[in-house]
Amino acid sequence: MSNIGTSKGILEIFKFGVYVSVPIVLMYTFANNSKNLQKFMGNRSYVVYPEHTEPILTNEEVREGARELAHGYTLVMPPATQFIPWAKEEQEKKESEQLPL
């Protein structure tokens, strides 16, 4: 029985050593040589920006457009089905059930 306990103890010491040494080695590798970090991070493009975008409007242009839209129009909220995809399906189900055959 003492042999089993000793081998488990050695295994636990080895696992603890691995758990402690892996983060230390990784930090040493990336902190001391920034080229390694750039090489690792440069392999993937996390954010891809579009090449051409429409010009950004100034605050005054936005206000002017809002005034033009507000002049003579009443504000009406669109139905929720426009914003929630599954709501459209539910609305169609309700309408089909209500129609007389």
N, CA and C of each residue as an Amber inpcrd file, in Angstrom:
protein
   303
   0.8130000  -1.2040000   0.0000000   0.0000000   0.0000000   0.0000000
   0.8510000   1.2620000   0.0000000   1.9860000   1.2280000   0.6310000
   2.8040000   2.4270000   0.6940000   3.3840000   2.7690000  -0.6750000
   3.6030000   1.7740000  -1.5460000   4.1010000   2.0530000  -2.8960000
   3.0870000   2.8510000  -3.6990000   1.7840000   2.5060000  -3.5800000
   0.7390000   3.2200000  -4.3130000   0.6840000   4.6680000  -3.8270000
   0.7650000   4.8870000  -2.5410000   0.7320000   6.2340000  -1.9900000
   1.9190000   7.0540000  -2.4540000   3.0660000   6.4680000  -2.5370000
   4.2640000   7.1790000  -2.9710000   4.1640000   7.5570000  -4.4360000
   3.6740000   6.6460000  -5.2700000   3.5740000   6.9620000  -6.7000000
   2.5310000   8.0510000  -6.9330000   1.4450000   8.0370000  -6.1700000
   0.4510000   9.1030000  -6.3100000   1.0230000  10.4370000  -5.8410000
   1.8160000  10.4090000  -4.8040000   2.4330000  11.6380000  -4.3130000
   3.3910000  12.2250000  -5.3340000   4.1630000  11.3650000  -5.9860000
   5.1010000  11.8410000  -7.0110000   4.3240000  12.4220000  -8.1870000
   3.2290000  11.7630000  -8.5660000   2.4080000  12.2690000  -9.6610000
   1.8310000  13.6430000  -9.3150000   1.3520000  13.7980000  -8.0950000
   0.7900000  15.0850000  -7.6820000   1.8530000  16.1820000  -7.6760000
   3.0540000  15.8540000  -7.2570000   4.1540000  16.8270000  -7.2790000
   4.4810000  17.2070000  -8.7120000   4.5050000  16.2150000  -9.6260000
   4.7740000  16.4880000 -11.0330000   3.6860000  17.3860000 -11.6290000
   2.4000000  17.0810000 -11.3650000   1.3060000  17.8940000 -11.8910000
   1.3910000  19.3220000 -11.3550000   1.6890000  19.4770000 -10.0730000
   1.8250000  20.8100000  -9.4940000   2.9540000  21.5730000 -10.1820000
   4.0530000  20.8910000 -10.4310000   5.1810000  21.5270000 -11.1140000
   4.8070000  21.9860000 -12.5140000   4.0260000  21.1640000 -13.2270000
   3.5880000  21.5430000 -14.5720000   2.6470000  22.7410000 -14.4990000
   1.6780000  22.7140000 -13.5810000   0.7150000  23.8080000 -13.4370000
   1.4100000  25.1290000 -13.1130000   2.4810000  25.0780000 -12.3470000
   3.1950000  26.2930000 -11.9720000   4.1480000  26.7400000 -13.0710000
   4.8330000  25.7870000 -13.7060000   5.8890000  26.1460000 -14.6560000
   5.3530000  26.5970000 -16.0130000   4.2310000  26.0670000 -16.4790000
   3.7370000  26.4380000 -17.8110000   3.4260000  27.9350000 -17.8940000
   2.6590000  28.5150000 -16.9870000   2.4250000  29.9690000 -17.0910000
   3.7070000  30.7960000 -16.9560000   4.6180000  30.3440000 -16.1220000
   5.8690000  31.0870000 -15.9480000   6.6740000  31.0650000 -17.2320000
   6.7750000  29.9090000 -17.8740000   7.5330000  29.7920000 -19.1250000
   6.8800000  30.6230000 -20.2190000   5.5590000  30.5770000 -20.3170000
   4.8700000  31.3670000 -21.3400000   5.0660000  32.8640000 -21.1150000
   4.9580000  33.3100000 -19.8800000   5.1730000  34.7250000 -19.6010000
   6.6090000  35.1370000 -19.9140000   7.5570000  34.3020000 -19.5840000
   8.9510000  34.5990000 -19.8690000   9.1710000  34.6790000 -21.3780000
   8.5630000  33.7460000 -22.1290000   8.7420000  33.7160000 -23.5770000
   8.1760000  34.9610000 -24.2330000   6.9810000  35.3800000 -23.8450000
   6.3510000  36.5230000 -24.4960000   6.8200000  37.8580000 -23.9210000
   7.1370000  37.9260000 -22.6540000   7.5150000  39.1980000 -22.0430000
   8.9300000  39.6120000 -22.4260000   9.8270000  38.6620000 -22.5580000
  11.2090000  39.0100000 -22.8600000  11.4660000  39.2420000 -24.3410000
  10.6330000  38.6840000 -25.2010000  10.8500000  38.8560000 -26.6320000
   9.5200000  39.2650000 -27.2580000   9.3590000  40.5460000 -27.5220000
   8.0840000  41.0320000 -28.0580000   7.8450000  40.5460000 -29.4810000
   8.9060000  40.1280000 -30.1800000   8.7210000  39.5940000 -31.5370000
   7.9030000  38.3060000 -31.5030000   8.0990000  37.5040000 -30.4560000
   7.2960000  36.2830000 -30.3260000   5.8170000  36.6230000 -30.1720000
   5.5300000  37.6250000 -29.3790000   4.1400000  38.0320000 -29.1720000
   3.5450000  38.5860000 -30.4610000   4.3060000  39.4090000 -31.1830000
   3.8240000  39.9510000 -32.4540000   3.5960000  38.8390000 -33.4670000
   4.4750000  37.8540000 -33.4850000   4.3290000  36.7390000 -34.4070000
   3.0760000  35.9300000 -34.0690000   2.8360000  35.7180000 -32.7910000
   1.6740000  34.9470000 -32.3490000   0.3740000  35.6990000 -32.6170000
   0.3550000  36.9900000 -32.3070000  -0.8580000  37.7880000 -32.4850000
  -1.0830000  38.1660000 -33.9470000  -0.0370000  38.2560000 -34.7340000
  -0.1440000  38.6720000 -36.1310000  -0.6900000  37.6030000 -37.0480000
  -0.7880000  36.3650000 -36.5960000  -1.2830000  35.2880000 -37.4490000
  -2.7640000  35.4140000 -37.7300000  -3.5030000  36.0560000 -36.8580000
  -4.9570000  36.1670000 -37.0130000  -5.3490000  37.6410000 -37.0810000
  -6.2550000  37.9450000 -37.9730000  -6.7790000  39.3080000 -38.0120000
  -8.1200000  39.2830000 -37.2890000  -8.1390000  39.8250000 -36.0900000
  -9.3250000  39.7780000 -35.2500000 -10.3780000  40.7800000 -35.6950000
  -9.9580000  41.9390000 -36.1880000 -10.8860000  42.9630000 -36.6410000
 -10.5670000  43.2520000 -38.1000000 -11.5800000  43.1100000 -38.9530000
 -11.3990000  43.3920000 -40.3710000 -12.2740000  44.5880000 -40.7080000
 -11.6450000  45.6700000 -41.1100000 -12.3620000  46.8860000 -41.4360000
 -12.6670000  46.9140000 -42.9330000 -13.8180000  47.4580000 -43.3150000
 -14.1340000  47.5500000 -44.7420000 -13.2080000  48.5520000 -45.4210000
 -12.9760000  48.3060000 -46.6980000 -12.0540000  49.1900000 -47.4180000
 -12.6640000  50.5640000 -47.6680000 -13.9200000  50.6020000 -48.1160000
 -14.5630000  51.8740000 -48.4360000 -15.8330000  52.0050000 -47.6090000
 -16.0060000  53.1450000 -47.0250000 -17.2230000  53.4130000 -46.2640000
 -17.8100000  54.7330000 -46.7230000 -19.0720000  54.9420000 -46.4010000
 -19.7040000  56.2120000 -46.7270000 -19.1460000  57.2990000 -45.8080000
 -19.1180000  58.5280000 -46.2720000 -18.5920000  59.6000000 -45.4160000
 -19.4740000  59.7990000 -44.1800000 -18.8550000  60.1440000 -43.0960000
 -19.5640000  60.3650000 -41.8410000 -20.1850000  61.7550000 -41.8690000
 -21.4520000  61.8400000 -41.4850000 -22.1530000  63.1230000 -41.4820000
 -21.7630000  63.9280000 -40.2460000 -21.7650000  65.2290000 -40.4070000
 -21.5040000  66.1030000 -39.2660000 -22.7860000  66.2380000 -38.4530000
 -22.6580000  66.7700000 -37.2490000 -23.8240000  66.9610000 -36.3920000
 -24.8570000  67.8660000 -37.0510000 -24.3930000  68.8970000 -37.6970000
 -25.3150000  69.8420000 -38.3430000 -26.0730000  69.1680000 -39.4800000
 -25.3960000  68.3330000 -40.2510000 -26.0660000  67.6260000 -41.3450000
 -27.1180000  66.6580000 -40.8100000 -26.8360000  66.0180000 -39.6950000
 -27.8100000  65.1140000 -39.0820000 -29.0190000  65.8930000 -38.5840000
 -28.7820000  67.0280000 -37.9330000 -29.8920000  67.8550000 -37.4440000
 -30.7520000  68.3580000 -38.5990000 -30.1040000  68.8000000 -39.6760000
 -30.8350000  69.2950000 -40.8340000 -31.6930000  68.1860000 -41.4540000
 -31.1480000  67.0040000 -41.5570000 -31.9100000  65.8790000 -42.0830000
 -33.0750000  65.5160000 -41.1830000 -32.8700000  65.5890000 -39.8650000
 -33.9490000  65.2980000 -38.9200000 -35.0530000  66.3450000 -39.0350000
 -34.6810000  67.6110000 -39.2200000 -35.6890000  68.6710000 -39.3830000
 -36.5110000  68.4430000 -40.6480000 -35.8290000  68.0760000 -41.7390000
 -36.5340000  67.8140000 -42.9940000 -37.5060000  66.6510000 -42.8470000
 -37.0860000  65.6110000 -42.1610000 -37.9560000  64.4620000 -41.9690000
 -39.1130000  64.7830000 -41.0340000 -38.8560000  65.5630000 -40.0040000
 -39.8830000  65.8610000 -39.0170000 -40.9150000  66.8520000 -39.5460000
 -40.5290000  67.6540000 -40.5080000 -41.4390000  68.6650000 -41.0230000
 -42.5600000  67.9900000 -41.8240000 -43.7700000  67.9930000 -41.2490000
 -44.9260000  67.4590000 -41.9530000 -45.1600000  65.9700000 -41.7620000
 -44.3280000  65.2840000 -41.0180000 -44.5110000  63.8500000 -40.8080000
 -44.8090000  63.5680000 -39.3440000 -45.5930000  62.5270000 -39.1120000
 -45.8130000  62.0700000 -37.7450000 -44.9740000  60.8270000 -37.5320000
 -44.4880000  60.6730000 -36.3380000 -43.6190000  59.5570000 -36.0160000
 -44.4610000  58.3110000 -35.7630000 -44.1970000  57.2650000 -36.5150000
 -44.9180000  56.0090000 -36.3550000 -43.8810000  54.9180000 -36.1320000
 -44.0860000  54.1290000 -35.0920000 -43.1560000  53.0390000 -34.7940000
 -43.4290000  51.8600000 -35.7300000 -42.3980000  51.2600000 -36.2950000
 -42.6010000  50.0890000 -37.1460000 -43.0220000  48.8940000 -36.2940000
 -43.6310000  47.8920000 -36.8870000 -44.0290000  46.7210000 -36.1070000
 -42.8160000  45.9760000 -35.5680000 -43.0250000  45.2570000 -34.4790000
 -41.9210000  44.5460000 -33.8360000 -41.3610000  43.4570000 -34.7410000
 -42.1470000  43.0030000 -35.7170000 -41.6740000  41.9280000 -36.5920000
 -40.4890000  42.3670000 -37.4400000 -40.3360000  43.6700000 -37.6180000
 -39.2150000  44.1610000 -38.4030000 -37.8930000  43.9490000 -37.6570000
 -37.9280000  43.9760000 -36.3300000 -36.7080000  43.8980000 -35.5460000
 -36.4540000  42.5110000 -34.9720000 -37.5110000  41.7390000 -34.7410000
 -37.3670000  40.4230000 -34.1180000 -37.7480000  39.3650000 -35.1460000
 -36.7780000  38.5640000 -35.6220000 -37.0620000  37.6050000 -36.6960000
 -38.1390000  36.5880000 -36.3330000 -38.1190000  36.0390000 -35.1400000
 -39.0860000  35.0020000 -34.7820000 -40.4730000  35.5800000 -34.5620000
 -40.5870000  36.8920000 -34.3110000 -41.9000000  37.5050000 -34.1150000
 -42.6810000  37.5220000 -35.4210000 -41.9790000  37.6280000 -36.5340000
 -42.6430000  37.6360000 -37.8320000 -43.3200000  36.2890000 -38.0790000
 -42.6300000  35.2030000 -37.7510000 -43.2030000  33.8670000 -37.9180000
 -44.4400000  33.7020000 -37.0440000 -44.3600000  34.1560000 -35.8020000
 -45.5020000  34.0420000 -34.8990000 -46.6750000  34.8780000 -35.3950000
 -46.3920000  36.0710000 -35.9100000 -47.4460000  36.9320000 -36.4300000
 -48.1240000  36.2710000 -37.6310000 -47.3440000  35.6530000 -38.5180000
 -47.9150000  34.9710000 -39.6770000 -48.7750000  33.7910000 -39.2480000
 -48.3530000  33.0640000 -38.2200000 -49.1500000  31.9430000 -37.7070000
 -50.4970000  32.4380000 -37.1810000 -50.4650000  33.5320000 -36.4250000
 -51.7000000  34.0830000 -35.8600000 -52.6340000  34.5430000 -36.9750000
 -52.0810000  35.2140000 -37.9910000 -52.8950000  35.6890000 -39.0920000
 -53.4900000  34.5480000 -39.8780000 -52.7410000  33.4740000 -40.0870000
 -53.2600000  32.3280000 -40.8460000 -54.3390000  31.6030000 -40.0480000
 -54.2400000  31.5900000 -38.7240000 -55.2550000  30.9460000 -37.8940000
 -56.5350000  31.7830000 -37.8560000 -56.4150000  33.0900000 -37.9570000
 -57.5790000  33.9570000 -37.8710000 -58.3640000  34.0550000 -39.1830000
 -57.7240000  33.7660000 -40.2990000 -58.4160000  33.8840000 -41.5780000
 -59.4500000  32.7720000 -41.7270000 -60.6720000  33.1260000 -42.1090000
 -61.6980000  32.0830000 -42.3290000 -61.4200000  31.3680000 -43.6460000
 -61.6600000  30.0660000 -43.6320000 -61.4080000  29.2840000 -44.8460000
 -62.5970000  29.1960000 -45.7000000
